[in-house]
Amino acid sequence: MCKEKSSISFGMGLIAGVVGGIIGGILCAPCPGSETRAKVKNTVCDLAEKYSPEVEEAKKQALESIDLLKYNLEKQYKKFGNMLKSKKLRRAKELESTSDYDLN
């Protein structure tokens, strides 16, 4: 689990570094805006094409993790609900057995 968190942190840091580098490059570019926009567009398209399988795999893993988390939360919610019901039933039985009145 620790390695997974470390890998995720490294990946997020890498992405942040790339985005920061791109923004810094755009801000310090000596080219006119139209050339810069064309270069950025080409670069983004190339990166999207190149890393599309990795992005899709990361998306798939994220969705699987979310589904697993939802399943575990639902299971805990049901468990908690059942616990409350059993406590209520137990309390009702206690009250019923200790009642002072007789129906006969």
N, C-alpha and C positions, 0 to 999 in steps of 0.2 A: 504494500500500500504506500509506503514511504517513497519507493522508487517512482510510482505512478505520479504522486504529487510533485516530486522533483522534476519529472519529465514534463508535466503540464506547466510547471512554473518556468522551466527553461524555454518551452515552446512559446509561452505568452511573452516572455522577455525578448525572445528572438523576433517575434512579430512586432512588438513595440519598437524595437531597435530599427527594424526595416521601415516601419511607418515613419518614425522620427527622422531617419536618414532621407527618406523621400521628401518629407516636408522641408527639411533643411536644405536639400538640394534645390527644391523649387524656389524657396525664398532667396537663395543666393545665386540663382541662375543668371548668367549674363545674356541669355537669349531673349528675344521678344516674346510676349505672351502667347502668341499663336503657335510659335515653334515649341515652346515649353508645353503647351496643352497637347500638341500632337505627340511629343515625346512621352508625356505622362500617359496619354491614352494608349499608345503602343506598348509601353512598359507594363501597364496594368493588364492589358489584354494578353500579353505574353505570359505574365505571371499567373493569371487566372487559368490560362490554357495548360501551363506547365504543372501547376500544383493542384489542379482540379481533382485528381484521384485522392490525394492526401486530404484535401478539404472535405471531400465526400466521406472518406473513412472517419475523419474526426467528427463530422456531423452525425454519422451513424453511431459511433461510440457514445457520443453525448446523449443522443436520443435513447439508446439502450440503458445508459446510466439513469436517465430521468425516469424511464419506465420501471426500472428496478426500485428506485427510490419511492415512486408512487405505490408500487406493490407493497413494499415494506411498511409505508405509512398507513395504507389501508388495512393491512394485517394488524398493526398495532392499534388502530382505531377500533376495529372489531373486537380485539382482545379487551380493550378498555371498556367498551360497551357491554361485553359479556360479564366482565368483572362487576360493573355497576348493577347489572340485572341480578346477578347472584347475590350481591350484598342486599339489594332490596328484598329479594325473596327470603333470604335468611332472616332479615329483620321482621318481615311480615310473619314468618313462622314463629319467631320468638314472641311477637306480640300476641299471636293467636294462642300459643301454648300457655302464656301467662295471664290470659284474660280472666277476670274475676267473675264473670257471669256465666251462667249455665243455660243452654238453650232448651233443655228438657223440662 
